[in-house]
């Protein structure tokens, strides 16, 4: 029988994950806050919002790799 191979959730090794997170944080610091009209504020995710979500997801994987 074949041994079960454990699959990485993110597809990144620990070092790759750390490097990606570092680069995303640098990118986030360079962004100028976006002005979103009040009528669009509810339904529109800005690039900054999506980037913040991605950073939070990667941070959770760094802190708890089993999640």
N, C-alpha and C positions, 0 to 999 in steps of 0.2 A: 504494500500500500504506500501511497505517497503521503509524506508528512504535510500537515496543513501549514501553509505559509501565511504569516501574519501580514496583513495589508496595512500600510500607513494610511491614515485618514486623509491627511492633507496632500499626500503625494510628495511631500518635501522631507528631506532629512532634517535633523535638528539644526545643523549649521545653516542649511539653505533657508529654513524657516526663520531663524534669527536674522540672517542677512536681508531677507525679504521684508521683515518687519522693520528693520532699521531704515531701509530705503523708503518704505511707505511713510514712516514717521517724518523723514526728511522732506518728502514731497508735501506732506500735510502742512509743515511749517512754512513752506514757500507760497501756499495758496492765499489769495486775497479773499476775504469773506464775500460771499455772493449776496446780492440784494434780491430777495424774492418778493414779488408783489403779494400783498395779503390775500388776494383772490386765488393765487396759485400756491400759497404756502401749505395748504392741506394736502394736495394731491401730488406735489412735485418733490421728488428726492433730488437734491442737488448732488453734484460730484463730491463735494465735501462730506455730505451725509453718507454717501456710499463708501467713501474712503474711510470715514470714521468707523462704519460698520465692519469693513474688512479688517481694519487694524484691531478692533475689539475681538473679532473672531480668531485672528491669528494669535493674539495675546492669550486668549483662553486655551488655545492648543499648546502654547508654550508652557503655560502654568499648569495645565492638566491634560497631558497628551492622550489620555484615554477617553476624553469627551468627544 
